[in-house]
Amino acid sequence: MKEFARGKINLALRVMGRRADGYHDVDMVMQSISLADVLTFEKADHFSLSSNDPALSCGKDNLICRAASVFQEWTGIDPNVDIRLEKKIFVAAGLAGGSTDAAAALRGLNRLYGLPLSRGELERAAAAIGSDVPFCIAGGTQRARGRGEKMEVLPAAPAMWLVLMKPAALAVSTAAVYRAIDAVPRRGTADVERCVAALRAGSAEALAAAMQNDLEDVTLRQYGILQEMKRALLAEGCSRVLMSGSGPTLFGVAGSRSEAERIKTAMQHGYREAQVESARTEEEYYG
């Protein structure tokens, strides 16, 4: 049995105050994309996890292992399965790679054992694993508030083709980026309502114009290569370029699939040390 673990981008991300638990309150519009990891499940005598990426830990610190434990806590079922992870989403990239793997593990175990948990229960269980995991249970286009666990399904985003780009060796600490934004005086804030209005209107042009990420200025200010890549994506023809999450992945909006592939090829030639992929937006996929 297989589960696809789709990545995500942030169409809007507003950071508000720090909470008593150390996290920040956020208001985000999150969007699934076609770039996806693949989890394969096979029943076994005990739980195990392996991956095609030798640099990736398959120990208890992997969120898939945490998801298996949470599934057992919620259902009382021992998840005796071998899970094989085929990693395609950039790692430590702001694309929810670990979170979407955990969500896919929950969905897959739930299917394998006869659907003991409803979608709502899966999302509540997912909140114990990480902030982006509840969104990744069903994906699509959703607004997330609080710590990221208060979800609201939004109208599907207009179909968009994207070019994703990340310096291969660059990993950004999410915690460090949030600490840095706290120190920025009189910073701007993303207008999430404008993004939601564009989605309700079904306008790709209005949506592209409304996309904002409070964290982008912090991360781009620290890494000149990201500023350079953003300029290159715009110069090559992307109508809009934004950072996803705390970064460092940038995504550029292309006019069509062929245009996305052309820009992808140009960026691969210009930036040999970068990871570059094309992708499209995806609608909700629970079930």
ABEGO torsion letter per residue (X at the ends): XBBBBBBBBBABBBBBBBBAAGBBBBBBBBBBBABBBBBBBBBBABBBBBBABAABBABAABAAAAAAAAAAAAAGBBBBBBBBBBBABBBGAGAGAAAAAAAAAAAAAAAAAGGABBAAAAAAAAAAABAAAAAAAAEEBBBBBEAGABBBBBBBBBBBBBBBBBBAABBBBAAAAAAAAAABBGBBBBBAAAAAAAAAAGBAAAAAAABBBAAAAAAAAABAAAAAAAAAAAAAGBABBBBBEAOABBBBBBABAAAAAAAAAAAAAABAABBBBBBBBBBBABX
